Amino acid sequence: MRVLLGFFKKEIIALLRDPILIVAILIMPVVQMILLAGAITFQATNLRLVMQNKPGDVIAEQIYQRAIGSGFFVAPDARYNNPIDMVQNGLADVAIVVPDDGLTRMLVRGDAEIQILIDSMNILKSNGIESYLRGIIGRVIMDATHEKANALIDFNVRVLFNPQINTKFFMVPSMVSILVFLALLILIAISIAKEKESGTMETLISAPISKYDIVVGKVVPYVVVSSLVMLSVVIVGMIVFGVPFVGSQFMFLLSFLVFCVPACGIGVWLATYTHTQQQAMLGLIIVAFLSLMLSGAIISVENMPVVLRVISYINPLSHYAYLVRNIMLKGPDWQYFVTHACAMMASGVVIWVVALRRFKTTL
């Protein structure tokens, strides 16, 4: 017992001497639980709904207002004349198209029809959209005519970009962004931590080279390695799982290069807080886990509370995951690319400024 007590005291003292380890083991699990308990939900909410209908169509306007007031749907921030363009450019999750005659007039004639266009790239959101809308439309029609909607309206539902609701079409692009992010973080942070732990970092700093040469020398090789990881995952996904690639290959490669700016900055910044490879791995687990869960790559961001949605918008992995999924499954225009690329570059500049300042003062 005395021997066991001695080992117990020794390990506790060693733990208390390592503040980074204390934070990683005792504090961060509580923080992760609080954040993720509010973030993880599989109920689709805040679905962006747009409707194309004839002005003065009372029934159609009631359907739209009832849908917005249900709590499941919200009005999109911007509008195009064509609702298909809004779904195509990621501005809307679902569009309702009413023929030019108007739903009210067609109900009187007995030939009413509605077309529903659903963006199914995110299967967690698309699975509930049709049932939500059918229920809302049914209640509005019942209130107006006292008859069931299925007997009066012909529903034409088109599931876009992933008609089979194939989970693999959702997961493969997500895994591309996740694995690229993990590869960059692990390779860069562990490489720098290994230099510090072995004592060779002091040799590099004392050499007649600038800190920028050191950082570039540590980052560029692993960007090349991560690009090979990205290509291998995409090729396997296309061959094994049949995932399509309908967008621009140049845009896809450019998205990767833009994402490397903030991702490499996070790896360097994380390495400035660690002195051993063990500490670097603990930091990687914390940063990678939180970044992943708040990125929208697995869990829909729209379902999160407002504060977490703001954090997700700052998270560069969110924008890269959106770009990868849209380029592979949808083929977005360059305006969509520029929006997310600018967000990644902005966060990357801030991260690199902080990382380089710490690199100068702590290594």
C-alpha positions, 0 to 999 in steps of 0.5 A: 500500500505504501508503494501504491500510495507513493506512485499515486502521490507522484502521478498527482504531483506530475499532473499538477505541474502540467497546467495544459494537461489539467485543462485538457483533462478536467476543464475541457470535457465540461466545456465540450459537454456544455457546447455540444449538448446545445449543438447536437440535435437531429431535428431539422429547424431553420430551413430556408424556404422560398415560394414562387407564386402569383401575387394575390394568391391568398391560399399560397400566401397563407401556406408560406406564412404558416410555414414561416410561423411553424418554427421549422422554416425561415425566410432566406436572407436574399432572393432571386427571381428563380427559386431554382437559382436560390436552391442551386446557390445554397440560399434556400433549402426548399422552394415551393413553386405554384403555377401561374394560374394561382393555387386559389383559382386551381383549387376552385377548378379542381386541378391544383398542383404544387411543385416542391424542390428540396436540396438534399445535400444535407440528408439530416435536413432534407429527410423532414422537409417534405413531411413538414410541408405536407402537414402545413399545406394540409392544415391550410387546405383543410381550414379553407375547404374542409377537405384533405389536401391529398384529394385536392392537390397534386404534389410534385416533389423533386429531390435535387442533388441527391435524389436517392437520399444516399448517406454516402453522398453526404458523408464522403464530402464531409470526410474529405474536409475532415481528413484534410483538416486532421492531416494538416493539424496533426502533421504540423503541430506534432512536427513542431512539438517534436523539434521542441521536445528533442531540443533541435528547435533552438538550433533552428532558431539560432541558425541564420534563417528567419522564423518565416523560413522555419514556418514555411519549411514546416508547413509546405511539405505537409500541405503537399502530403494533405493534398494527396490525402484529399485526392485519395479520399475523393477517388475512393469515394467516387470509385467505391461509393459512386459519389458524383463530382459535378463541379469544377476541379479547379475550384475544388483544388483552389478551395483546398489551397485557400483552406490550407491558410487557416488550417496551417495557421491553427497547427502552428498556433497550437504548437506554440502552446505545447512543449511535448508531443503528448501535449500537442496530441491533447491539444489536437484532440480538443481543437479538432473535436470542437472544430468538427462538431461546430463545422456542419460537416456532420451536424447541421449548423442551422439547428444550433443556438445562435451563439454556436452558429456564430462560432460555426461561421468563424470556423474555417472548417465550416466553409471548407466543408460547404465548398467541398460538398457543393462542388462535388454534388452541386457545382456552385457558381464562383460567387458562392466560392468567393463568399466562403473563400473570403471567410476562410482567408479572413479567419486565416489572416487573424490566426496567422498573426496570432501564431507568428507573434507567439512563435517569435516569443515562445519558441 
